[in-house]
Amino acid sequence: MSDTYTSTEPARAHVRIVFLGPVAPHWDVVGDFGDRTVVEEFRTRALARLVLLPYTDPQFKRNRERIMRDGERENISVEWDLGFDESLIENASSGR
């Protein structure tokens, strides 16, 4: 039995989480479409997990996964914009 829930319904909303830079506030959550209330509630929860947390912080990876699960539960598609190609970090950390 799988713990992964996949919805066949279209997303209720779409948000982009954008890294603003090394000086706080580091993050902005932008709603591209969907009910404004749903987007604002999600934005509040996401920013609570990300406040004062740059992407280089070890806690970022755990909180990012929590935000993604929250988006899945709420049927909100989430896009991350860190301002660079994330595969470069993954390749560097794996020793390639």
Steps between C-alpha positions, in 0.01 A plus 500: 500500500637839404509806728511726197170663411456594138201710409331480163336837565660815360698705751295745708782753480861543389771679697861587428739517792778740405838541673561875525863491612735467795349789699175440689225474400635215292171379348185610323200284418313611187159361408466454123138381502238368734279620780666792677410365846655159425818664367530739797453221756762287325733803473473559875587138581787486249658826616474386862723205407742707293536826697867590556605174332729515192511200267850417629366424849467125575146556630395632157484154341271363773274805491486493121375140513237600758382787280474264201291253705278787616449600137410143407245478783340828396521413127722802432777471242826642635791629292837598648718775354836513676652714226740231375506145364447274802659200327838675535475477879383137489791404271754685717372339821515152346864548402454515123 
